[in-house]
Amino acid sequence: MSGSNRVSITAGDIEIELEGATIEVNEKLGMMKEEDTWTILLERIRDARTAAIDAAQAAAKGAGLPERGSAFAALLSNCSLTKKPDQVLGAIHYLREVESLDDAPPRVINKLFEDAGFAPPDNLSLYLNRLRERGFLEIPENTEDKNRYAILTAAGREHLNKRSSA
């Protein structure tokens, strides 16, 4: 294996080819970041990402896939989650497992409730702390003990499973 590195980026008609030792590639990349070409390249990548997301959303709507709010409402209904603490637990589950979010700040959870046509929890922190006390949620280490990183415990998943089979 050689000590050579290669970076190749193509965005539309802009092509960047860098090759050499790590330090050489890093230097060339640093110089390139100071030029307009790098800014244009990043703008094109952002535009392509936005277009891809828009196309995926349009395709999902065209295929009849449920939107976020209706999918969450279906979860609450199918699992008979009528009490607000259970709904909050369901929201954390939905955001973590369905949408694969690692970070769910209160505004995201409240928006999910609103999208589903439900009133958001009045005091979300209180619900999250009570669910933690019951052993249904835990906060991973190195997240500064923030509720926005809460994940369901095995007991939390079991609780949801019991609700859905009740």
N, C-alpha and C positions, 0 to 999 in steps of 0.2 A: 504494500500500500504506500502510495507516495504522500508527501507532505503538502500536496496541493489541494486547495479548496476551490470550489466553483459555485457562483451564484448566478442564476439566470432568471430574469423577470421580464415578462412580456405583458403589456397592457395596451391593446389596440396596436397602433403603429409605433409604440415606444418599446424598444428592447434594450435591456441592460444585461451585459455579460461581464462578469468579474471573475478573474481566475488568478491564483497565486497562493502564496503562503498566507496564513491567517492574518498576520499583521498587515500584509499588502492589501488583502481584500478589505479589511477593516478601514484602512486609510482611504482606499478608493471609494468605499461606501460613505465615509465621512465627508469627503470632498463632494461627492455626488449629492448628498443631502443639502448642501449649501447652494446647489444650482436649482434653476426653475424646473428642470426635467424631473427631479425627484418629486416636487410638489404636484406637477401635472400627473405623474404616475399615480401618486396617492389619491388624487381626485378621481381619476378614472377607476381605480380599484373601489373606492367608496361608491361611485355611481353604479358600477357593476353589481356590487353587493346590494344596494338599494333596489335596483331593477330585479335582481334575483328574488329578493324577499317579496316584492310586489307581485311578481309572477307566481310565486308559490302560494301567496294568499289568494290571488285570483283563481288559480287552479283548484285550491281547496274549496273555495266557494262554489266554483263551477261543478265540482265533483259531489257537492252536497255534504261535505264534511262539516261538522259543527264548529261554530266559532267558539272562542274561549268561554264566553259567558254561558252559552247554552250547554257546553260540555261540562262546566262546573255545576250548573244547575241540575243536569242529569245525574251527576255523581251524588249530589245532596239528596235528590229524590230517590234514586235507586238504592242508596244506602240508608234511607230513612233518617237522615241527619237533620233533625228539626230543632234541636237545642243549639244555641249559639256556640257553646264550647265545642260541641261535636262538629259544627260547621267550620269553626276556626281550625280544628284538627284536620278536617277534610281539605281545607284550603292549603294548609302546609303540605299535606300529602299530594294534592293536585300540582302545586307549583314545583315541588321537588321531583316527583315521579313522572308526571305527564309533560310538564314544560322544561324539566331538567334545570331548574334555577337553583343556584347555590346560595343566592342572596335574595331574601324576600322581605324588603323593608315594609313598614306599615302601609305606605301608599300603594304598593303593589297588591297587598292582600285586600285592602279596602276597594281598590279598583276591580279586583276579581269579583267581589261581592256585588258591586254596582253593575258590572257587565252581566252578571247572572240575574239581575233584578231583585237582589236581596239587600236589605239594609246592612251596611257594614257594622261591625262591632263598635259599641260606644267607647269602650276602653280596651283596646286590643292588647296592650301590655298586661293588663290584669288577667285576661283570658290566657295569654301565653304563659304567664308565671304560674297560674293555677294548673295548667296542663303539665307544666314541668314538675310541679309539686306532686301531681298524681303519677308521675313517671311515664307520661305519654310522649313527652318531648325532651330532647336534650340539646345542649349547646356544645358543639365540638370545641375541643381545646384550641387555643391560639386564635380565637375569634373575639377576644375581649369581652366574653360573656354577653354578647349582643343577641337579642331575641330574633333578629332578622336572619340569623344563620341556623335557626332551630330545625331539627330533623326529628322524624318520628322514631320512637324506640320500638322494640319488638312488642312491648305492651301497648303502645299507641296503635300499631298496625292491627294487633289482635282486637283491640277495642273497636276499631272501624269495621273489622271483619264480623265481629259479633253484631254490630248495628245493622250491617247489610243482610245478615241472615235472620234477623229478628222479624 
